[in-house]
Amino acid sequence: MTGGASPLSLGAAAQEYGEQPALMFADGELSYGELATVVLPRAERLVSLGVDQLALSAEPKQEPLLWIFAAIEAGVSLVLLHPRWSSAEREAALAQVPSALLLDEALAPGGELRDESWLDQSRAYMGQRRSACGADVIDIDEEDCLAVVFTSGSSGRPRGVVLSRRAMIAAAQASAARLGWDEQDRWLVSLPLAHLGGFAILVRVLMAGRCAVLAPLYSSPDELMALAAQRRVTLMSVVPTQLRALIEVGERPPGSVRAVLVGGAACPATLQRKARSLSWPLLLTYGMTETCGQVATVEPGSSLQHPQGVGRPLSGFTVTLDAGEICISGPSLLSGILGQEESVLDGQGRLRSGDLGRFTAAGELLVLGRLDQVINSGGEKVHPGEIEEQIRSCPQVEEVCVVGLVDERWGQQVAAAIQWRRSAASSALDGLETALAEQLAPWKRPRRWLEVAELPILASGKVDRVAVTALFAEPGGTGESS
């Protein structure tokens, strides 16, 4: 970007918002001025070292957040790693960004990047990149990558979605146009920062000079509500699993909360009704990593309350249906996928979502379900093929089929029907579960198992997934993993 401060400039935000809170935790907070004081030297350090990509475990703690904002300020691409990934999943993601600096390995004991000779040269180098507008910011091309956010591809292994600064800025602007900003808004971050739903909040509040309230990863309902009340939170983003956990213990939102965005998975009608009876101001929303978040969101105060409705498309987005599939175009689409040369967009420049939908007469988008077999458990996407591959690696397994079963708490539950080899030991399942715990994140591991003499097969020779799903409804198909 030439001739002015980037909308994502912390330096510019500090000049404008100064003492207003930028980040809040349960045990402390930083104003925009304080945040800039500790972030800008880190940004200079990244530039001085010529860092192009910074990979880090995206935990909602102060030190990782300082480096996230430093990378944004320095024009360095972020590579966001989920702190709960297994070592195998983490290595698979890092293998796609071999030139990235891994923050965990680069930090000295005091929290500084190694090599203490950086300061003078970095100031000189940064001086060449300052914009001419007088703001203390770096001149950055907004077409550059802001972040690589991993989601699951067709194999289930981490797939790096490349999101440009321009796309994330446009998405934040569209979100603001739909929700509006109040002067005292504070947005609770209870979703993982390695997910777009968590990271996007940081971008939105930075652009608006508002405050992000960081909750510890996977906080309990009591902890979330205590923090929300303590910090007078006004906005929340949750997945249906989190919402269910909150209302099951009878939690009501603090009086300061004006809107709760619910997305990441289908929200059952019964859950919506129960939440609204407890005064939760729900706004159902629809989006994905590849669109930098929100595509459609119910408008605040809207009377639209169809259980599958997610409101009208946001400003800048065009949503069309092709044979029932939701197709999306607009300024907030991904730049590409790591390691994939061909475009992920169709011939008309649209992103084909893989979701089925339709529009109501009022123009509201209804999301009806998935076209593929992806399991959505608590907002986490799980690919059966990945789980099956891991299970088949056990030498005692003859064949396996992984399916998603309807579950009131999680939306869907991962279940596996397994056919053992004749030589399999009676304790084989215990050993298999232990092995999976080392290879897969918790939400990917089967919660229900069914041991069968032979899996049902279609005429094509493929496993009959519909028949397998039905087997779990029969006696003996209800066993749940510990």
N, C-alpha and C positions, 0 to 999 in steps of 0.2 A: 504494500500500500504506500502510495507516494503523496507527500504534501499534507499529511495530517495524521493525528493519532489514530491508531487502530481502535475499533470499538472494544477490543479485548485488552487494552492497555491498562495494566494495574497502575503504572506511573501516572497516567492521566486521571484514573479514578481516584487516586490518592489526593491529587490536587483539587478535585471537585468535591469529594465526599469526606476527606480528612478524618475527623474524629468519629464518623458514623461507623457502627459495627460492620465488619466484613465477614468474620468467622466467629462462631460461638461453639464451645464445647460444654460438657457438663461441668468442667472445672476451670474454665477460663475463656477469654475471648481476645480478639485482635481487631482493632479499628483498621480502616483502610490505610491510614497513615502508618500505623505500626506494622501492618502486613507488608507494605511497600518497603519499609526500612530493612526488613529481614529477607525479602524476596529479591529485590533488585541486585544485591551483590551476588546472589546465587545465579541470577540470569546472566550477569557479566561473566561469571565463572564458566558457565556452559558455552558462551560464545567464544571465550578465550581459548577453550580447549577444542574448538571446532566441532562440538557435538552436534550431530544431525538428528539423532533419535535417542530418546531417554526412556529406558524400560524400567518400570518400578512396580512394586507390589502396592496396589492402590488401596491402602487402608485409610479409614477415616480418622487419622491421627495428625497432629500438627506437623511433624517433620515431613512425611510424604506429601502433605498438602502444600507446604512451602515449595517443594521441588516441582509439583504440578503447576503452580502459578509461575514459578521461575521459567519453566519450559514454555509456557504460553507467552510470557513476556519476551523471551529470547527468540521466539520463532522456531523453537526446537520441537520436533514431532514427539508426542507422547506415545508410549507403548504401554497400555494399561493391563497389568497382570492381576488375576483374581487371587487374593490372599489365601483362599481355601482350595485352590487347585492342588491336585496331587503333583509330585515331582515329575511324573511322566507327562502330564498335561502342560505343566509350565515349560518343560524342555521342548515340547512340540511347538509351543507358541514362539519361544525364543529362537528356534531354528529358522523361523520365517523372517527374522530381523537380525541377521548375523552381525550387522555393523552397529547395532544399538549399544549404547553404554548402559550396562545394568547397574542401577543405582546401589543395590545391595552390596555389590562387590567394589564399587568405586569410592564409597564413603570411608573416610578415616574415622577413628574412634570419636573424635570431637564433633562429627557431623559435617565436616568439610570434605569437598572432593580432594583427592590426593594431588600433590604437586603444588607446593606453596609459592611458586614463582609466578603465579598467574596474574596478580593484581594489576601491576603497571601495564602490562601488555594488553590485558582485557579492557582497561579503560580507554586505551588508545584505539583498539579495534572497535569497541562499541561506539566511540565518538564518530567513526566513519559511517555508522549505521543510524545515527540519530536523525530523526525527521527534521525538516526545516521549519516546522510550525512552532518550535520553541518548547514543546512538551518534552518531558524527559522519557521518551519512548524510543524504541527501535523501529526503523523503517522496514516493514515486513510485507511480503506479498501475500494477500489473503487467499490466493489460490493454493498456497502451500498446505501440506497436511498439518492439521492440528493434532489429531489423535488417531491411533490405530486401536480400535475396540474389537475384541474377539467375540465371535459368536460361533455357533456350531454349523459347519457345512454339511454336505450330503453324507460325509463319512462320520460325522459327529466329532471329529477332531477340531481344535480351535481354528477358526477361519478369520483372518485379519481383515476387518472392514476399514478402509482408508477414508477418513472424513476430513474435508478441507476446512480451513478457517472460515472461508466464505459460506460454506454450507451450514456450519454450526451457528454462525452469526444470523443467517437468514432464518434458521429454525427458532432461535431465541426471539427474534423479532416477531415471528408469526405467533409464538406462544404468548408473548406480551400483548399482542393485538387481541387475542382471544380472552385472556384472563385479566388483563390490566394490571397495573401496579399501584398499591397503596404506599404511602410514604413510609410507614412503619413495617412493611412486609418482611417476614422472616420465614425462610423455606427450610423445613426439616428434611435432612438427607438421611433416610433410613434404608435406602437401597444401596447395594455395593457400588463403589465408585468405578469399578471395572466394568460395570454395566452402563449402557448409555443413559438409562433412567436416573442413575446417580450422578454421573459426570456432567450431564447436561444442566443440572441445577447450578453447578459451579459457574458454568458459562453464562447462564441467565442472570444470576445475581451480580456477577462482575460487570456485565454490560449495563445493568440498571442501577448499580450502586446500592444494592440491597444486601441482605445478610443470609448466609447459609448456616444452619444449625446442624452440627455433625453428631449423629448418634453412633455409639459403638456398634460394630458389625453384629448383626443378628441379636439386637437387644430384645429383651422380653417386653410384653405389652405394658407391664407396670413401669419399666424403665423408660420406654418410649413416651408414655403419657406424662411421667414425672418431668422428663426433659422438656417436652412440649409446653407444659404449664410453666416451668421455671423460666424458660426463655421466651415466653409469649409468642409461640409459633403461630403464623397466620396461614401458611400453605403447607400441604403435605403431599407426597407421592408414595403410593403403596401398591403392592400387588394384592390380588384377592386373598391369598393365603395370610398375609399380614393383617388385612382387614378382618378376616374371620377370627384370627387369634385375639384381636382387640375386642370384638363384640362378644366373644364367648365368655370373657371374664367380666362382661358388663361395662366395659370402658366407654365413657362418653368423651367426645373431644373437648379440649379446653375452650372456653368461650371466645378466645382470641382467634380460633381457626375459622377462616372464611371459605376455604375450598380444599377438598381432598381429591386429588387425581387418582383414579384407579385404572390400571392398565397392566400390560404384560401377559395377560391371560384372560379368558372369559370369566366374567363375574356373575355367578348364578343369581337368578331373580330372587330366590329366597334370601340370599345374603344381602342383596341390595335393600330389600324391604326391611329386614331386621336392622341394618345399619341406619337407615333413614328414621326408623322408629326410635333410635337412640340419638337422633339429632346430628348424625354425620352428614355434612354437606358434600355429598358425592358428586363428582364430575367424571363420568366414564370417558376414557380416552383411548385412542388407537394410534399406534406407530410402531416403529422398529428401529434397530440399529442403523439399517441402511438408509433411513430417512432422517437421521439425526434426531429421532424422537417423534414427537407429536405430528400426526397427519390430520387427525380429526379429534375434537374434544367438545363435549357438551358445554354450551355457554352458561356462565354463572347466571342463576335466576331463571333458566330455561324451564319450560313446562314439559319438554321432551323427556320421557322416562321409559321408553321402550327397553325391555331387559337386555336386548342385544344391540341397542343403539349407542353410538359413540359420538353423536352430534354431527354437525356439518364440517366439511373440510376446512382447514385453517387457510388464512389468506396466503396466496402464492402457490397453493397446491391444487392440482387438477386430478381428481379421482374419477376413473372410468371403470366400467365393468366389461370384461371380455370373456364371454361364455361363463359369466358368473364370477370370474376371478377379479379381485380388486387390483387395479393397475394404477400406479402413482407417477406423476411427473411434477416437477417443481425445482426450485433453486436449492433445496436441502438434500438432494440425493447424494449418495456416496460417490467418491472418485473412482473406486475400484476395489478389488480384492487382492491381497498380497499373493504373489505367485500365479496370478491368473491374468493372462494377456488379453483374452477376449472380453468384450464389454458385458456387464451383467444386465444391461438395459436391452429392451427389445428394439425392433426396427423403427419404432415410433418414439424412442427415447424414454420409454416408460419402465418403471420397475414393476415386475410382476411379483406380487406379494406371496402367492401360494395360498391366499385366504379367499374364501367364498364370501360374497356380500350382495347386498341389494340396497336400493335407496327407497325411502318412504316418499309419500306424496309431498311431505314437508321438506324434503331434501336431506333428511338425516340418513347417515350411513349405518347400516346394520351389518355386523360381522357375524357370519353364520357358522364358521368352522374352518378347518384346514383341508387343503387338497391332498396333502401327503400324510405320512404316518408319524410325524414328529409328535412326541409325547411332551405335554406341557405340565410340569409338576411344580406347583408353587411359583410359577413365573420363570422357571428354569427350563430351557429347551433340551430335550433328551432324544437322541437318535437311536432307535433300536439297533441299527447295524453296528454302531460302535460297541454297545454292550454285548451283543452277540459275538463280536470278534474277540473280545476279551474272554468271554466264557468259553468259547471254542478253543482258546489257547490252552485250556486245561486238558491234559492227555486222557482224562477219564470221561470226557464229554463226547458223546456221539453226535448229538444235534441239539439245538436250542432255538427257541422263538421268544422274543421279547415283545410285549404288548403294553399298551396303556389302559388301565382300568379306571372307570369313573370313581372319583373319591371326593367326598364332601369337603374334606379339609384342604387337600392339595390340588383339587381340580382333576388331576389324573395321578395315578400311582403306577410306578414301574413294576411290572410283573414278568417273571420268566418261567416258561415251561421247558423242562430239561429232560433229555433222553440220555441216560448213561450208557457207557460201554458195559458189556457183560462183566468185565474184570474190575469194575469200579468198586471201591471200598464203601462200606456203609457210612463212613464218616466223610465221604467225598464232598458233600455240600458244605460242611464246616470249613474244610480247607479252601474251597472255592470262594466262600465269602471273605475269608481272611485275605486271599490273593486280590480280590476285587477292591478291598479297602485300600490297598497300596497303589492301585492303578486308576481308580475313578473317584470323582468328587462324590460327596455323600448323596446328593440328589439323583445321581445316575445309577446308584446301586439298587438292584431289585429289592422291593419290600415284601413281595409275595412270590412264593416258589410253588411250582407244581411238578412233581416227578412223574413222568409217564413212561409206559413201556414203549410207545411209539407215537411220534407226532403225526397229526393228520396231514395228509398230502393232497394237493390239487392234481388234476389231470396233467397239468404242465410240469409236475415234478416239484413245484415250490410248496413250502409249508403253507397250509391254510390258516392265515392269521385270524380270520373271523371265527373259525372253528376252535382255535386255541383260546381266544377270548371267552368263548362260551364255556369251555372246560372249567374255567375258574369259578363259574357260578354253580358247578356241581359239587357234591360232597367230596371233601379231600382237596378242593382247590382253594381253600381259604387260608392256608398257612401263611403267617407273616414273619418276616425276618426280624430278628432282635435288633 
